[in-house]
Amino acid sequence: MTQSVPDFSELLKSTQHSASHLEMRDAYGVASEAASFEAFQKGVWTEAEERAGRSTWLGLIADAVNRGVVLRRARIVSEPVTQYIRFEHAGTQMNIDAGEQIRWLPRRRALGIPLPAADFWLFDGRLVRFNIFTGDGDWADPRVEMREDLATVKLCADAFEQVWERATPHDQFTV
C-alpha cells in the first residue's frame, strides 16, 4: 500500500457503474463496531440506534445508488453461523434500504470457487480494494491494498460473480 491510496468514500464517489463487495470472515473485531456488537450480544441492540450510528455510511451508499451505481454485497458464511454473523444479518436491512443488494452463501456451497485471500471491493470492474484483517478480525497495518492489474481484477470479478450466482438473497436467508 502507498500513501496515495484514496479512502473508501473517495473511491465510491468516483465510481460510475458498479461496486461489489465480498466478505468471507465469520467474525470481525474492528473497534468501530465493538459497542454495537456488545449491545447485540447483551440483547439491548436496536436497529434504530444502529441506523443512527451508520447514517454517514448509509448516506454514502444511497448517494451512489441515486447516481446509478449498482452496489452488491455477498457474504460467505460458515454454518451454523457465528454470533457476529447473526449481528450482521440483523443489521442488513438498513443497507438494503439504502440501496445495496445483499446475498448470503453458506461456505459449503462456495467450494470450487477460486477466491482471493482477502475480502474486497471491486469498483467499476477495474480496481480492487482489498480489506486486510488480523486473525482476530481487527484491521491490519496496512489495512487496505489496491490492485488494478488485469489478472487480479479478473480473479475478483469472476469470484464475486460465481458467489453471487450461488448465494441466497437476504430476504430468503435465515440464520
Beta strands, then each sheet from edge to edge (+ up, - down):
strand 1: 18-23
strand 2: 70-77
strand 3: 101-106
strand 4: 119-123
strand 5: 127-133
strand 6: 139-147
strand 7: 168-169
sheet 1: 6+ 5- 4+ 1- 2- 3- 7+
end
